[in-house]
Amino acid sequence: MYRIVFTQVLSRIDPEDIHHLTVGALRLLSATPVVRRLVHRRLAPRDPALRVQAFGVHFPSPFGLAAGFDKDARCVEAMSALGFGHVEVGTITAHAQPGNARPRLFRLVRERAVINRMGFNNAGAAAAAKALGRTRGVPVVVGVNIGKTKVVPESQAADDYVTSAKELAPLADYLVVNVSSPNTPGLRDLQAVELLRPLLRAVKEVADGTPRRTPLLVKIAPDLADEDVDAVADLALELGLDGVIATNTTISREGVSSTETGGLSGRPLKARSLEVLRRLRARVGDRLVLVSVGGVEGVDDVWERLLAGATLVQGYTGMIYEGPLWAWRINRDLSRRLRRHGVADVRQIIGRTAG
Ligand SMILES: Cc1cc2nc3c(=O)[nH]c(=O)nc-3n(C[C@H](O)[C@H](O)[C@H](O)COP(=O)(O)O)c2cc1C
């Protein structure tokens, strides 16, 4: 059904317009508890076999929504009702900013991919804090992804992240330092260990200072050289971080015809994302929580990432092509597959094929 609607209607409309319409509708759903609870009862994961625990947080399913969809924490409750086991909001910057000029979001339908150069358009940390404050009391796992305000120079990057962390860490089930989006000039340079160490240290101090000690993760790019993936993993261990999220979108255009600038996501990212996950797992074993994202389309991908050592798996672009029942379907199929394999608990398969 969604496929027909997508081909006949949605694919002809500007993708960012659709995004805003969708978020508007989901916001309405979030703000309508009776309907939302009905949807939740129907679509949210309830199978105890899907439950996972990571950095002290309980997730109803390992599959969650990646950052970038709900940038301002406007529809967290609705996404949870649609079946996502967690919702990562953001990227949020200390100061509100408009992002890049439109058009900045492009569908590559044949390749089941998207290119975006949104540029962290968001209402800023204070507004996000207000929005997150409203979701308290609703049982949904919320990750908060923070990034650098565009106009802030690299030399003040740590202070900028700290401002966001102070505002948002107390409201987050986990906090993510995003140094990997390709659409803020210079951002990815912060992945170099000598710049990343002081930045992560400063944010960690804030995260450690919240009443519940907020878990801290770093999100990395797929375009890092393998040695740099290792270096970030080593740094995460050294600083006592809780996990690594791999990966963000890629600047590579391998396998796609479009030359639009921005970050590429979806199917063409799948192989590299999995490769980075395997590399991370080989380096850190189960000492860090690994969150795998990039090119996940269905249960086969989720299964493969879990086996390769991811405790949590995320997706975004897949939803654009699969529609609102995507997460529900993945959870349903994951439950079925676990039963078929005689596995009583999804945690038993995590890292099973890792070396
Ligand atoms: C339109 C769009 C906007 C995104 N914005 C962000 C963002 O603000 N912060 C971030 O960390 N990742 C962002 N991402 C990256 C996703 O979180 C994810 O890492 C990437 O898209 C790979 O997953 P996918 O192939 O399932 O989409 C964005 C992705 C898309 C498609």
PDBQT file of the ligand as one rigid body, heavy atoms in Angstrom, charges set to zero:
ROOT
HETATM    1  C1  LIG A 401      17.773  13.779   5.996  1.00  0.00    +0.000 C 
HETATM    2  C2  LIG A 401      18.783  13.259   6.978  1.00  0.00    +0.000 A 
HETATM    3  C3  LIG A 401      19.192  14.058   8.011  1.00  0.00    +0.000 A 
HETATM    4  C4  LIG A 401      20.131  13.589   8.919  1.00  0.00    +0.000 A 
HETATM    5  N1  LIG A 401      20.501  14.395   9.974  1.00  0.00    +0.000 NA
HETATM    6  C5  LIG A 401      21.366  13.914  10.897  1.00  0.00    +0.000 A 
HETATM    7  C6  LIG A 401      21.718  14.689  12.029  1.00  0.00    +0.000 A 
HETATM    8  O1  LIG A 401      21.237  15.802  12.219  1.00  0.00    +0.000 OA
HETATM    9  N2  LIG A 401      22.602  14.161  12.924  1.00  0.00    +0.000 N 
HETATM   10  C7  LIG A 401      23.146  12.915  12.766  1.00  0.00    +0.000 A 
HETATM   11  O2  LIG A 401      23.937  12.476  13.615  1.00  0.00    +0.000 OA
HETATM   12  N3  LIG A 401      22.810  12.151  11.699  1.00  0.00    +0.000 NA
HETATM   13  C8  LIG A 401      21.949  12.619  10.783  1.00  0.00    +0.000 A 
HETATM   14  N4  LIG A 401      21.606  11.841   9.719  1.00  0.00    +0.000 N 
HETATM   15  C9  LIG A 401      22.280  10.526   9.556  1.00  0.00    +0.000 C 
HETATM   16  C10 LIG A 401      21.463   9.377  10.109  1.00  0.00    +0.000 C 
HETATM   17  O3  LIG A 401      21.280   9.487  11.487  1.00  0.00    +0.000 OA
HETATM   18  C11 LIG A 401      22.181   8.049   9.811  1.00  0.00    +0.000 C 
HETATM   19  O4  LIG A 401      23.413   8.021  10.490  1.00  0.00    +0.000 OA
HETATM   20  C12 LIG A 401      22.441   7.864   8.325  1.00  0.00    +0.000 C 
HETATM   21  O5  LIG A 401      21.395   8.392   7.548  1.00  0.00    +0.000 OA
HETATM   22  C13 LIG A 401      22.622   6.390   7.955  1.00  0.00    +0.000 C 
HETATM   23  O6  LIG A 401      21.465   5.646   8.247  1.00  0.00    +0.000 OA
HETATM   24  P1  LIG A 401      20.332   5.270   7.136  1.00  0.00    +0.000 P 
HETATM   25  O7  LIG A 401      21.075   4.720   5.956  1.00  0.00    +0.000 OA
HETATM   26  O8  LIG A 401      19.444   4.304   7.817  1.00  0.00    +0.000 OA
HETATM   27  O9  LIG A 401      19.645   6.558   6.808  1.00  0.00    +0.000 OA
HETATM   28  C14 LIG A 401      20.680  12.297   8.783  1.00  0.00    +0.000 A 
HETATM   29  C15 LIG A 401      20.245  11.485   7.727  1.00  0.00    +0.000 A 
HETATM   30  C16 LIG A 401      19.307  11.947   6.824  1.00  0.00    +0.000 A 
HETATM   31  C17 LIG A 401      18.860  11.045   5.716  1.00  0.00    +0.000 C 
ENDROOT
TORSDOF 0
